[in-house]
């Protein structure tokens, strides 16, 4: 994962910024809310079911 230079406001590879020489901070990971996880899983299940129905309809 790339770091972020607060002084230059850009992504930087490595421990220090190549432009300003300041130390780079690691970006914070934002946890995904359980509602979005549920929405994603239910959407995938729904799409699999609809594809199964389409295949069943085409073959019969």
N, CA, C, O and CB atoms as a CASP TS submission, in Angstrom:
PFRMAT TS
TARGET T0000
AUTHOR 0000-0000-0000
METHOD Language model
MODEL 1
PARENT N/A
ATOM      1  N   UNK     1       0.846  -1.168   0.000  1.00  0.00           N
ATOM      2  CA  UNK     1       0.000   0.000   0.000  1.00  0.00           C
ATOM      3  C   UNK     1       0.896   1.237   0.000  1.00  0.00           C
ATOM      4  O   UNK     1       1.918   1.275   0.685  1.00  0.00           O
ATOM      5  CB  UNK     1      -0.965  -0.005   1.220  1.00  0.00           C
ATOM      6  N   UNK     2       0.509   2.226  -0.761  1.00  0.00           N
ATOM      7  CA  UNK     2       1.322   3.430  -0.846  1.00  0.00           C
ATOM      8  C   UNK     2       1.011   4.369   0.309  1.00  0.00           C
ATOM      9  O   UNK     2      -0.082   4.343   0.875  1.00  0.00           O
ATOM     10  CB  UNK     2       1.095   4.139  -2.183  1.00  0.00           C
ATOM     11  N   UNK     3       1.984   5.192   0.645  1.00  0.00           N
ATOM     12  CA  UNK     3       1.801   6.171   1.704  1.00  0.00           C
ATOM     13  C   UNK     3       1.249   7.472   1.152  1.00  0.00           C
ATOM     14  O   UNK     3       1.058   7.615  -0.056  1.00  0.00           O
ATOM     15  CB  UNK     3       3.115   6.423   2.429  1.00  0.00           C
ATOM     16  N   UNK     4       0.997   8.417   2.041  1.00  0.00           N
ATOM     17  CA  UNK     4       0.436   9.707   1.664  1.00  0.00           C
ATOM     18  C   UNK     4       1.268  10.822   2.283  1.00  0.00           C
ATOM     19  O   UNK     4       1.502  10.828   3.492  1.00  0.00           O
ATOM     20  CB  UNK     4      -1.044   9.817   2.104  1.00  0.00           C
ATOM     21  N   UNK     5       1.712  11.760   1.463  1.00  0.00           N
ATOM     22  CA  UNK     5       2.474  12.906   1.946  1.00  0.00           C
ATOM     23  C   UNK     5       1.497  14.027   2.262  1.00  0.00           C
ATOM     24  O   UNK     5       0.809  14.523   1.371  1.00  0.00           O
ATOM     25  CB  UNK     5       3.538  13.366   0.899  1.00  0.00           C
ATOM     26  N   UNK     6       1.433  14.428   3.531  1.00  0.00           N
ATOM     27  CA  UNK     6       0.509  15.485   3.937  1.00  0.00           C
ATOM     28  C   UNK     6       0.939  16.851   3.411  1.00  0.00           C
ATOM     29  O   UNK     6       0.093  17.713   3.172  1.00  0.00           O
ATOM     30  CB  UNK     6       0.399  15.528   5.452  1.00  0.00           C
ATOM     31  N   UNK     7       2.232  17.056   3.231  1.00  0.00           N
ATOM     32  CA  UNK     7       2.743  18.338   2.750  1.00  0.00           C
ATOM     33  C   UNK     7       2.427  18.538   1.262  1.00  0.00           C
ATOM     34  O   UNK     7       1.958  19.604   0.863  1.00  0.00           O
ATOM     35  CB  UNK     7       4.260  18.428   2.987  1.00  0.00           C
ATOM     36  N   UNK     8       2.679  17.526   0.457  1.00  0.00           N
ATOM     37  CA  UNK     8       2.473  17.630  -0.999  1.00  0.00           C
ATOM     38  C   UNK     8       1.072  17.208  -1.435  1.00  0.00           C
ATOM     39  O   UNK     8       0.667  17.490  -2.562  1.00  0.00           O
ATOM     40  CB  UNK     8       3.498  16.781  -1.726  1.00  0.00           C
ATOM     41  N   UNK     9       0.330  16.538  -0.558  1.00  0.00           N
ATOM     42  CA  UNK     9      -1.000  15.997  -0.875  1.00  0.00           C
ATOM     43  C   UNK     9      -0.960  15.076  -2.089  1.00  0.00           C
ATOM     44  O   UNK     9      -1.684  15.277  -3.065  1.00  0.00           O
ATOM     45  CB  UNK     9      -1.988  17.137  -1.125  1.00  0.00           C
ATOM     46  N   UNK    10      -0.109  14.070  -2.010  1.00  0.00           N
ATOM     47  CA  UNK    10      -0.024  13.089  -3.085  1.00  0.00           C
ATOM     48  C   UNK    10       0.461  11.759  -2.534  1.00  0.00           C
ATOM     49  O   UNK    10       1.030  11.688  -1.445  1.00  0.00           O
ATOM     50  CB  UNK    10       0.911  13.582  -4.205  1.00  0.00           C
ATOM     51  N   UNK    11       0.221  10.693  -3.318  1.00  0.00           N
ATOM     52  CA  UNK    11       0.677   9.360  -2.943  1.00  0.00           C
ATOM     53  C   UNK    11       2.162   9.237  -3.185  1.00  0.00           C
ATOM     54  O   UNK    11       2.703   9.784  -4.146  1.00  0.00           O
ATOM     55  CB  UNK    11      -0.083   8.281  -3.720  1.00  0.00           C
ATOM     56  N   UNK    12       2.818   8.502  -2.289  1.00  0.00           N
ATOM     57  CA  UNK    12       4.271   8.358  -2.379  1.00  0.00           C
ATOM     58  C   UNK    12       4.632   6.902  -2.096  1.00  0.00           C
ATOM     59  O   UNK    12       4.099   6.281  -1.176  1.00  0.00           O
ATOM     60  CB  UNK    12       5.002   9.321  -1.381  1.00  0.00           C
ATOM     61  N   UNK    13       5.550   6.372  -2.910  1.00  0.00           N
ATOM     62  CA  UNK    13       6.103   5.040  -2.667  1.00  0.00           C
ATOM     63  C   UNK    13       7.297   5.193  -1.732  1.00  0.00           C
ATOM     64  O   UNK    13       8.142   6.057  -1.962  1.00  0.00           O
ATOM     65  CB  UNK    13       6.520   4.334  -4.011  1.00  0.00           C
ATOM     66  N   UNK    14       7.387   4.397  -0.708  1.00  0.00           N
ATOM     67  CA  UNK    14       8.538   4.426   0.185  1.00  0.00           C
ATOM     68  C   UNK    14       8.239   5.121   1.504  1.00  0.00           C
ATOM     69  O   UNK    14       7.087   5.415   1.823  1.00  0.00           O
ATOM     70  CB  UNK    14       9.692   5.107  -0.493  1.00  0.00           C
ATOM     71  N   UNK    15       9.301   5.380   2.267  1.00  0.00           N
ATOM     72  CA  UNK    15       9.172   5.939   3.616  1.00  0.00           C
ATOM     73  C   UNK    15       9.183   7.459   3.642  1.00  0.00           C
ATOM     74  O   UNK    15       8.600   8.060   4.545  1.00  0.00           O
ATOM     75  CB  UNK    15      10.279   5.424   4.486  1.00  0.00           C
ATOM     76  N   UNK    16       9.837   8.097   2.668  1.00  0.00           N
ATOM     77  CA  UNK    16       9.907   9.559   2.626  1.00  0.00           C
ATOM     78  C   UNK    16       9.470  10.065   1.262  1.00  0.00           C
ATOM     79  O   UNK    16       9.575   9.354   0.262  1.00  0.00           O
ATOM     80  CB  UNK    16      11.334  10.050   2.946  1.00  0.00           C
ATOM     81  N   UNK    17       8.982  11.289   1.228  1.00  0.00           N
ATOM     82  CA  UNK    17       8.519  11.926  -0.010  1.00  0.00           C
ATOM     83  C   UNK    17       9.730  12.324  -0.853  1.00  0.00           C
ATOM     84  O   UNK    17      10.702  12.874  -0.335  1.00  0.00           O
ATOM     85  CB  UNK    17       7.627  13.174   0.299  1.00  0.00           C
ATOM     86  N   UNK    18       9.665  12.043  -2.144  1.00  0.00           N
ATOM     87  CA  UNK    18      10.762  12.399  -3.039  1.00  0.00           C
ATOM     88  C   UNK    18      10.822  13.902  -3.300  1.00  0.00           C
ATOM     89  O   UNK    18      11.889  14.423  -3.623  1.00  0.00           O
ATOM     90  CB  UNK    18      10.623  11.653  -4.354  1.00  0.00           C
ATOM     91  N   UNK    19       9.695  14.610  -3.168  1.00  0.00           N
ATOM     92  CA  UNK    19       9.638  16.028  -3.494  1.00  0.00           C
ATOM     93  C   UNK    19      10.104  16.887  -2.324  1.00  0.00           C
ATOM     94  O   UNK    19      10.991  17.727  -2.471  1.00  0.00           O
ATOM     95  CB  UNK    19       8.225  16.419  -3.900  1.00  0.00           C
ATOM     96  N   UNK    20       9.480  16.663  -1.134  1.00  0.00           N
ATOM     97  CA  UNK    20       9.771  17.541   0.003  1.00  0.00           C
ATOM     98  C   UNK    20      10.660  16.899   1.062  1.00  0.00           C
ATOM     99  O   UNK    20      11.204  17.609   1.907  1.00  0.00           O
ATOM    100  CB  UNK    20       8.488  17.977   0.639  1.00  0.00           C
ATOM    101  N   UNK    21      10.822  15.586   1.041  1.00  0.00           N
ATOM    102  CA  UNK    21      11.687  14.905   1.997  1.00  0.00           C
ATOM    103  C   UNK    21      11.051  14.644   3.352  1.00  0.00           C
ATOM    104  O   UNK    21      11.737  14.177   4.262  1.00  0.00           O
ATOM    105  CB  UNK    21      12.915  15.698   2.191  1.00  0.00           C
ATOM    106  N   UNK    22       9.769  14.928   3.520  1.00  0.00           N
ATOM    107  CA  UNK    22       9.073  14.695   4.778  1.00  0.00           C
ATOM    108  C   UNK    22       8.724  13.213   4.917  1.00  0.00           C
ATOM    109  O   UNK    22       8.563  12.517   3.914  1.00  0.00           O
ATOM    110  CB  UNK    22       7.798  15.565   4.864  1.00  0.00           C
ATOM    111  N   UNK    23       8.606  12.725   6.166  1.00  0.00           N
ATOM    112  CA  UNK    23       8.175  11.330   6.351  1.00  0.00           C
ATOM    113  C   UNK    23       6.728  11.154   5.891  1.00  0.00           C
ATOM    114  O   UNK    23       5.903  12.064   5.981  1.00  0.00           O
ATOM    115  CB  UNK    23       8.319  10.904   7.837  1.00  0.00           C
ATOM    116  N   UNK    24       6.461   9.966   5.403  1.00  0.00           N
ATOM    117  CA  UNK    24       5.157   9.651   4.827  1.00  0.00           C
ATOM    118  C   UNK    24       4.283   8.962   5.866  1.00  0.00           C
ATOM    119  O   UNK    24       4.759   8.092   6.595  1.00  0.00           O
ATOM    120  CB  UNK    24       5.311   8.761   3.576  1.00  0.00           C
ATOM    121  N   UNK    25       3.006   9.343   5.943  1.00  0.00           N
ATOM    122  CA  UNK    25       2.062   8.689   6.849  1.00  0.00           C
ATOM    123  C   UNK    25       1.322   7.586   6.101  1.00  0.00           C
ATOM    124  O   UNK    25       1.029   7.704   4.911  1.00  0.00           O
ATOM    125  CB  UNK    25       1.058   9.717   7.442  1.00  0.00           C
ATOM    126  N   UNK    26       1.032   6.526   6.818  1.00  0.00           N
ATOM    127  CA  UNK    26       0.253   5.438   6.236  1.00  0.00           C
ATOM    128  C   UNK    26      -1.219   5.827   6.215  1.00  0.00           C
ATOM    129  O   UNK    26      -1.710   6.402   7.186  1.00  0.00           O
ATOM    130  CB  UNK    26       0.462   4.120   7.027  1.00  0.00           C
ATOM    131  N   UNK    27      -1.940   5.526   5.127  1.00  0.00           N
ATOM    132  CA  UNK    27      -3.366   5.865   5.067  1.00  0.00           C
ATOM    133  C   UNK    27      -4.172   5.000   6.036  1.00  0.00           C
ATOM    134  O   UNK    27      -3.841   3.837   6.265  1.00  0.00           O
ATOM    135  CB  UNK    27      -3.900   5.691   3.632  1.00  0.00           C
ATOM    136  N   UNK    28      -5.226   5.575   6.599  1.00  0.00           N
ATOM    137  CA  UNK    28      -6.099   4.841   7.519  1.00  0.00           C
ATOM    138  C   UNK    28      -7.073   3.996   6.725  1.00  0.00           C
ATOM    139  O   UNK    28      -7.589   4.415   5.689  1.00  0.00           O
ATOM    140  CB  UNK    28      -6.861   5.808   8.458  1.00  0.00           C
ATOM    141  N   UNK    29      -7.310   2.814   7.224  1.00  0.00           N
ATOM    142  CA  UNK    29      -8.309   1.950   6.597  1.00  0.00           C
ATOM    143  C   UNK    29      -9.656   2.209   7.240  1.00  0.00           C
ATOM    144  O   UNK    29      -9.790   2.186   8.463  1.00  0.00           O
ATOM    145  CB  UNK    29      -7.918   0.452   6.724  1.00  0.00           C
ATOM    146  N   UNK    30     -10.646   2.455   6.412  1.00  0.00           N
ATOM    147  CA  UNK    30     -12.001   2.696   6.897  1.00  0.00           C
ATOM    148  C   UNK    30     -12.771   1.380   6.813  1.00  0.00           C
ATOM    149  O   UNK    30     -12.858   0.759   5.754  1.00  0.00           O
ATOM    150  CB  UNK    30     -12.715   3.827   6.071  1.00  0.00           C
ATOM    151  N   UNK    31     -13.325   0.973   7.948  1.00  0.00           N
ATOM    152  CA  UNK    31     -14.081  -0.274   7.971  1.00  0.00           C
ATOM    153  C   UNK    31     -15.411  -0.088   7.264  1.00  0.00           C
ATOM    154  O   UNK    31     -16.052   0.957   7.378  1.00  0.00           O
ATOM    155  CB  UNK    31     -14.303  -0.753   9.415  1.00  0.00           C
ATOM    156  N   UNK    32     -15.815  -1.114   6.534  1.00  0.00           N
ATOM    157  CA  UNK    32     -17.068  -1.094   5.815  1.00  0.00           C
ATOM    158  C   UNK    32     -18.201  -1.436   6.778  1.00  0.00           C
ATOM    159  O   UNK    32     -18.112  -2.398   7.540  1.00  0.00           O
ATOM    160  CB  UNK    32     -17.036  -2.076   4.623  1.00  0.00           C
ATOM    161  N   UNK    33     -19.263  -0.636   6.734  1.00  0.00           N
ATOM    162  CA  UNK    33     -20.406  -0.847   7.611  1.00  0.00           C
ATOM    163  C   UNK    33     -21.085  -2.177   7.275  1.00  0.00           C
ATOM    164  O   UNK    33     -21.059  -2.604   6.121  1.00  0.00           O
ATOM    165  CB  UNK    33     -21.408   0.322   7.490  1.00  0.00           C
ATOM    166  N   UNK    34     -21.688  -2.832   8.261  1.00  0.00           N
ATOM    167  CA  UNK    34     -22.289  -4.146   8.063  1.00  0.00           C
ATOM    168  C   UNK    34     -23.435  -4.085   7.060  1.00  0.00           C
ATOM    169  O   UNK    34     -23.720  -5.082   6.395  1.00  0.00           O
ATOM    170  CB  UNK    34     -22.787  -4.707   9.392  1.00  0.00           C
ATOM    171  N   UNK    35     -24.097  -2.940   6.937  1.00  0.00           N
ATOM    172  CA  UNK    35     -25.209  -2.821   5.988  1.00  0.00           C
ATOM    173  C   UNK    35     -24.724  -2.966   4.549  1.00  0.00           C
ATOM    174  O   UNK    35     -25.401  -3.571   3.718  1.00  0.00           O
ATOM    175  CB  UNK    35     -25.922  -1.473   6.166  1.00  0.00           C
ATOM    176  N   UNK    36     -23.523  -2.398   4.253  1.00  0.00           N
ATOM    177  CA  UNK    36     -22.993  -2.499   2.906  1.00  0.00           C
ATOM    178  C   UNK    36     -22.520  -3.908   2.606  1.00  0.00           C
ATOM    179  O   UNK    36     -22.643  -4.374   1.473  1.00  0.00           O
ATOM    180  CB  UNK    36     -21.860  -1.515   2.710  1.00  0.00           C
ATOM    181  N   UNK    37     -21.975  -4.598   3.613  1.00  0.00           N
ATOM    182  CA  UNK    37     -21.590  -5.995   3.430  1.00  0.00           C
ATOM    183  C   UNK    37     -22.822  -6.845   3.140  1.00  0.00           C
ATOM    184  O   UNK    37     -22.809  -7.678   2.234  1.00  0.00           O
ATOM    185  CB  UNK    37     -20.849  -6.525   4.677  1.00  0.00           C
ATOM    186  N   UNK    38     -23.888  -6.634   3.913  1.00  0.00           N
ATOM    187  CA  UNK    38     -25.142  -7.363   3.703  1.00  0.00           C
ATOM    188  C   UNK    38     -25.706  -7.072   2.318  1.00  0.00           C
ATOM    189  O   UNK    38     -26.164  -7.984   1.630  1.00  0.00           O
ATOM    190  CB  UNK    38     -26.173  -6.993   4.785  1.00  0.00           C
ATOM    191  N   UNK    39     -25.677  -5.792   1.901  1.00  0.00           N
ATOM    192  CA  UNK    39     -26.167  -5.402   0.588  1.00  0.00           C
ATOM    193  C   UNK    39     -25.374  -6.101  -0.515  1.00  0.00           C
ATOM    194  O   UNK    39     -25.962  -6.588  -1.481  1.00  0.00           O
ATOM    195  CB  UNK    39     -26.088  -3.882   0.419  1.00  0.00           C
ATOM    196  N   UNK    40     -24.060  -6.155  -0.384  1.00  0.00           N
ATOM    197  CA  UNK    40     -23.233  -6.812  -1.387  1.00  0.00           C
ATOM    198  C   UNK    40     -23.504  -8.294  -1.492  1.00  0.00           C
ATOM    199  O   UNK    40     -23.642  -8.832  -2.591  1.00  0.00           O
ATOM    200  CB  UNK    40     -21.789  -6.592  -1.082  1.00  0.00           C
ATOM    201  N   UNK    41     -23.580  -8.964  -0.339  1.00  0.00           N
ATOM    202  CA  UNK    41     -23.825 -10.414  -0.327  1.00  0.00           C
ATOM    203  C   UNK    41     -25.205 -10.730  -0.884  1.00  0.00           C
ATOM    204  O   UNK    41     -25.354 -11.663  -1.674  1.00  0.00           O
ATOM    205  CB  UNK    41     -23.691 -10.979   1.102  1.00  0.00           C
ATOM    206  N   UNK    42     -26.220  -9.962  -0.481  1.00  0.00           N
ATOM    207  CA  UNK    42     -27.576 -10.221  -0.969  1.00  0.00           C
ATOM    208  C   UNK    42     -27.685  -9.940  -2.471  1.00  0.00           C
ATOM    209  O   UNK    42     -28.426 -10.630  -3.171  1.00  0.00           O
ATOM    210  CB  UNK    42     -28.594  -9.364  -0.196  1.00  0.00           C
ATOM    211  N   UNK    43     -26.965  -8.948  -2.971  1.00  0.00           N
ATOM    212  CA  UNK    43     -26.981  -8.667  -4.405  1.00  0.00           C
ATOM    213  C   UNK    43     -26.360  -9.814  -5.195  1.00  0.00           C
ATOM    214  O   UNK    43     -26.883 -10.201  -6.239  1.00  0.00           O
ATOM    215  CB  UNK    43     -26.238  -7.363  -4.701  1.00  0.00           C
ATOM    216  N   UNK    44     -25.250 -10.357  -4.703  1.00  0.00           N
ATOM    217  CA  UNK    44     -24.609 -11.480  -5.385  1.00  0.00           C
ATOM    218  C   UNK    44     -25.526 -12.697  -5.383  1.00  0.00           C
ATOM    219  O   UNK    44     -25.655 -13.368  -6.407  1.00  0.00           O
ATOM    220  CB  UNK    44     -23.263 -11.824  -4.719  1.00  0.00           C
ATOM    221  N   UNK    45     -26.160 -12.993  -4.264  1.00  0.00           N
ATOM    222  CA  UNK    45     -27.092 -14.130  -4.178  1.00  0.00           C
ATOM    223  C   UNK    45     -28.260 -13.938  -5.137  1.00  0.00           C
ATOM    224  O   UNK    45     -28.669 -14.884  -5.810  1.00  0.00           O
ATOM    225  CB  UNK    45     -27.615 -14.301  -2.734  1.00  0.00           C
ATOM    226  N   UNK    46     -28.802 -12.718  -5.206  1.00  0.00           N
ATOM    227  CA  UNK    46     -29.912 -12.430  -6.106  1.00  0.00           C
ATOM    228  C   UNK    46     -29.500 -12.623  -7.563  1.00  0.00           C
ATOM    229  O   UNK    46     -30.246 -13.213  -8.344  1.00  0.00           O
ATOM    230  CB  UNK    46     -30.420 -11.003  -5.885  1.00  0.00           C
ATOM    231  N   UNK    47     -28.323 -12.132  -7.931  1.00  0.00           N
ATOM    232  CA  UNK    47     -27.883 -12.269  -9.317  1.00  0.00           C
ATOM    233  C   UNK    47     -27.627 -13.721  -9.695  1.00  0.00           C
ATOM    234  O   UNK    47     -27.933 -14.132 -10.814  1.00  0.00           O
ATOM    235  CB  UNK    47     -26.629 -11.451  -9.547  1.00  0.00           C
ATOM    236  N   UNK    48     -27.069 -14.499  -8.774  1.00  0.00           N
ATOM    237  CA  UNK    48     -26.875 -15.927  -9.042  1.00  0.00           C
ATOM    238  C   UNK    48     -28.215 -16.612  -9.248  1.00  0.00           C
ATOM    239  O   UNK    48     -28.346 -17.448 -10.142  1.00  0.00           O
ATOM    240  CB  UNK    48     -26.104 -16.601  -7.890  1.00  0.00           C
ATOM    241  N   UNK    49     -29.197 -16.280  -8.451  1.00  0.00           N
ATOM    242  CA  UNK    49     -30.538 -16.866  -8.578  1.00  0.00           C
ATOM    243  C   UNK    49     -31.161 -16.497  -9.918  1.00  0.00           C
ATOM    244  O   UNK    49     -31.768 -17.346 -10.571  1.00  0.00           O
ATOM    245  CB  UNK    49     -31.447 -16.397  -7.424  1.00  0.00           C
ATOM    246  N   UNK    50     -31.017 -15.232 -10.339  1.00  0.00           N
ATOM    247  CA  UNK    50     -31.604 -14.799 -11.604  1.00  0.00           C
ATOM    248  C   UNK    50     -30.891 -15.470 -12.788  1.00  0.00           C
ATOM    249  O   UNK    50     -31.543 -15.804 -13.777  1.00  0.00           O
ATOM    250  CB  UNK    50     -31.529 -13.260 -11.732  1.00  0.00           C
ATOM    251  N   UNK    51     -29.586 -15.671 -12.711  1.00  0.00           N
ATOM    252  CA  UNK    51     -28.868 -16.368 -13.776  1.00  0.00           C
ATOM    253  C   UNK    51     -29.303 -17.826 -13.837  1.00  0.00           C
ATOM    254  O   UNK    51     -29.463 -18.386 -14.922  1.00  0.00           O
ATOM    255  CB  UNK    51     -27.345 -16.270 -13.561  1.00  0.00           C
ATOM    256  N   UNK    52     -29.494 -18.444 -12.667  1.00  0.00           N
ATOM    257  CA  UNK    52     -29.991 -19.816 -12.629  1.00  0.00           C
ATOM    258  C   UNK    52     -31.378 -19.889 -13.280  1.00  0.00           C
ATOM    259  O   UNK    52     -31.640 -20.803 -14.062  1.00  0.00           O
ATOM    260  CB  UNK    52     -30.046 -20.337 -11.168  1.00  0.00           C
ATOM    261  N   UNK    53     -32.261 -18.945 -12.971  1.00  0.00           N
ATOM    262  CA  UNK    53     -33.590 -18.932 -13.573  1.00  0.00           C
ATOM    263  C   UNK    53     -33.526 -18.745 -15.082  1.00  0.00           C
ATOM    264  O   UNK    53     -34.290 -19.373 -15.815  1.00  0.00           O
ATOM    265  CB  UNK    53     -34.433 -17.834 -12.954  1.00  0.00           C
ATOM    266  N   UNK    54     -32.614 -17.881 -15.559  1.00  0.00           N
ATOM    267  CA  UNK    54     -32.465 -17.656 -16.992  1.00  0.00           C
ATOM    268  C   UNK    54     -31.995 -18.922 -17.697  1.00  0.00           C
ATOM    269  O   UNK    54     -32.521 -19.285 -18.749  1.00  0.00           O
ATOM    270  CB  UNK    54     -31.485 -16.512 -17.253  1.00  0.00           C
ATOM    271  N   UNK    55     -31.003 -19.593 -17.117  1.00  0.00           N
ATOM    272  CA  UNK    55     -30.500 -20.823 -17.726  1.00  0.00           C
ATOM    273  C   UNK    55     -31.581 -21.888 -17.733  1.00  0.00           C
ATOM    274  O   UNK    55     -31.727 -22.612 -18.717  1.00  0.00           O
ATOM    275  CB  UNK    55     -29.257 -21.332 -16.981  1.00  0.00           C
ATOM    276  N   UNK    56     -32.332 -21.993 -16.665  1.00  0.00           N
ATOM    277  CA  UNK    56     -33.411 -22.979 -16.588  1.00  0.00           C
ATOM    278  C   UNK    56     -34.489 -22.660 -17.622  1.00  0.00           C
ATOM    279  O   UNK    56     -35.027 -23.571 -18.251  1.00  0.00           O
ATOM    280  CB  UNK    56     -34.021 -23.012 -15.165  1.00  0.00           C
ATOM    281  N   UNK    57     -34.807 -21.387 -17.802  1.00  0.00           N
ATOM    282  CA  UNK    57     -35.827 -20.973 -18.766  1.00  0.00           C
ATOM    283  C   UNK    57     -35.362 -21.232 -20.212  1.00  0.00           C
ATOM    284  O   UNK    57     -36.157 -21.644 -21.057  1.00  0.00           O
ATOM    285  CB  UNK    57     -36.163 -19.478 -18.575  1.00  0.00           C
ATOM    286  N   UNK    58     -34.068 -20.987 -20.487  1.00  0.00           N
ATOM    287  CA  UNK    58     -33.570 -21.205 -21.841  1.00  0.00           C
ATOM    288  C   UNK    58     -33.483 -22.677 -22.204  1.00  0.00           C
ATOM    289  O   UNK    58     -33.652 -23.030 -23.371  1.00  0.00           O
ATOM    290  CB  UNK    58     -32.220 -20.571 -21.998  1.00  0.00           C
ATOM    291  N   UNK    59     -33.222 -23.547 -21.230  1.00  0.00           N
ATOM    292  CA  UNK    59     -33.067 -24.969 -21.533  1.00  0.00           C
ATOM    293  C   UNK    59     -34.377 -25.733 -21.524  1.00  0.00           C
ATOM    294  O   UNK    59     -34.416 -26.881 -21.968  1.00  0.00           O
ATOM    295  CB  UNK    59     -32.129 -25.594 -20.555  1.00  0.00           C
ATOM    296  N   UNK    60     -35.428 -25.144 -21.042  1.00  0.00           N
ATOM    297  CA  UNK    60     -36.704 -25.895 -21.006  1.00  0.00           C
ATOM    298  C   UNK    60     -37.630 -25.508 -22.129  1.00  0.00           C
ATOM    299  O   UNK    60     -38.733 -26.046 -22.233  1.00  0.00           O
ATOM    300  CB  UNK    60     -37.412 -25.676 -19.686  1.00  0.00           C
TER
END
